[in-house]
């Protein structure tokens, strides 16, 4: 029986359907998903030897073994060393980035991040090492520390994959990588930023297989979902989704467009960038370098006879003005803003110079959202609410005596969390709130008026998910403000 090494492992698992058990080669058992045919088995027996025994197993069990072997067989870079006197030589950097150990290490890091369901990978050069971290469920997780002598090689490799200028280290660059992992085709947005110890590189992972998320799967309370679905079926007006970067705004908007895309309306989007391709929808990639800004794209869109328009983000007064004018002239307009809550979106438009009477006339609804981590269902245990937690959350211990908490297991990477769920605050523009807005009231007055009409705040929705055993006090405190 042959011993597994990294090249053999890569060849064996190219289709991501088969994994050796943890005691291989002492126990030459290979677990495989459904659909591994006789030809594949014969090929693997040729690679590893005829003593292999195949057993069909559940997909998640095979996936766990794949993650185990990828971590166990991580390539080493101890022998890679860059000649510092030649780091300005583009040809030398290209050769360095094409060395097999560098290629294997970068590929390994990407696959480890994907195993963790990471949304971003960060390559962070320090004086004595290259730190690699990834963002998992909104929280940064350390992946690996590489020796400092590979900083130039690793950054050149990533830039080469993204078709960036490997010789340009003084200016930020943006690019894109298409990466195949088994049957999954991933898009990665690449951003470089010069630093004192080398270039910081961030890869945003966009999984096309994750785009088909329905509104019902996002975690909205039923009353919020019903009200939001009613708002998005209106013939004209503007609906805003607000929240910080990484709060799921794009997912909500794509889920919205999928819901209302019945084929009888013309839908056009202008985005920066187009993250996922949607069937039956015209999508425009914003490019400020050639003058195609959100405002310019929006001006062109309205001449294309659309029924529904989605603007990736309202960043300035010009874009806000055109979006509102489009909503007032018979279009249904969706967009996003970066504000802390729903009421703050209205005052942000006012700050951009939009007249209050235009806001009150065009706006249908504002939905603020955040993402909190879900408790891992495999290691979830009862947990009593402490006095300190109750004080921080401003609730009574009697309100929720028993909570849930994840103790950490293999499935969740010992974090106690697996996946995320949205918390939502939906402000619907009633006649009373339109009147309050038209008077130029501030965010506090608008929020108070909305709460009098039944607005559930982000904190209140988060507490409902706490009581239901979905998340923890720490998560609520991490993503929402007091009050």
C-alpha angles and dihedrals in degrees: 000000000000122000117240118250128173100266091047091047092050091049093046096049099039090121094042091228102106134051133176116237119255094260094056126166093022088055105029093203118145118197115208138184122238115286102042102140131206093262092057091047092050091050092051092048087054090053098043105023136268096278093078115123118205124212127178111233139174115284094242091052091053090046091053090053091049089055091047094053094044090055094043096049097046111155119243126229100192092118095050114099128166123218101237092202090064101045090109091057108098093198092052091049091050091052090047091051091050096057113119097237091053093047092049093047095049091046090048093051091050092050093047089053090050090050087058091048089241121180096203139021118209124200104195118183116212130180095265104021147013110250118209117195134163135203112241118183089343096308127103115244125189111240106175146330115227126194115269092241091073098053093099093043096049094045090047090050093053092045090049090052090049092048092241128147103271091194094057108088100147100066133051116255135194127206145147136242127199108207127186118211110177105301094341120098111203130193115210122194109212125206125180126194126183116241136177093260098036140297120325108219126194124189117198108205116219114187111198090201090064096059097087095081115143123214089246090063096054097080101250114158110251095250091049091047092050092049093045093049089052091051095050092055093061114116096234143001136082130284120190129199114200138188142103125293110292096024095119099259094138092049090052092049093047090048088050093051091047089052096052098035097104095149096251096090134061111240123189128177133191112201142171095241120354098241099184132015114237122204115243095010126108108229125192123200111220115230114182092182091071095036098263097134126161089263094049092045091048092051089054094044094059089059090057094073097246126174095196128031128190119195113193094221140348103230104160144020094262093057091044092051094050092045092052093045088052090051091050093050097059106282129121105229128194125188145145137241133188104239134133096239143358097270090051090063091065094051090045089059089049090052088053089060101259113146114248093232090057091050094049091046098048108031117095102173145341121214119195118194146176135182123238125188118255120233110252106256092211096060101025114139134177114268130188119229110245125220090245092053091048091051093049091048091043093232134118120258087231089061092068117006098167124044133166129248133180114238094198130261142175093272093059098035091251091293098112090231133091123179130342138259130203127248115204144200115191119194112192117198105238123176090261094051091046088055092049091049093048090057090061095248119175126247094268093056092046091048092049092050091050092048089053086058094050105275111167109211126222090255092051092050090048090052090053088056089048091054090048091056094246100118142006137251090250091058093049091050091047097056107025134056127236114271 
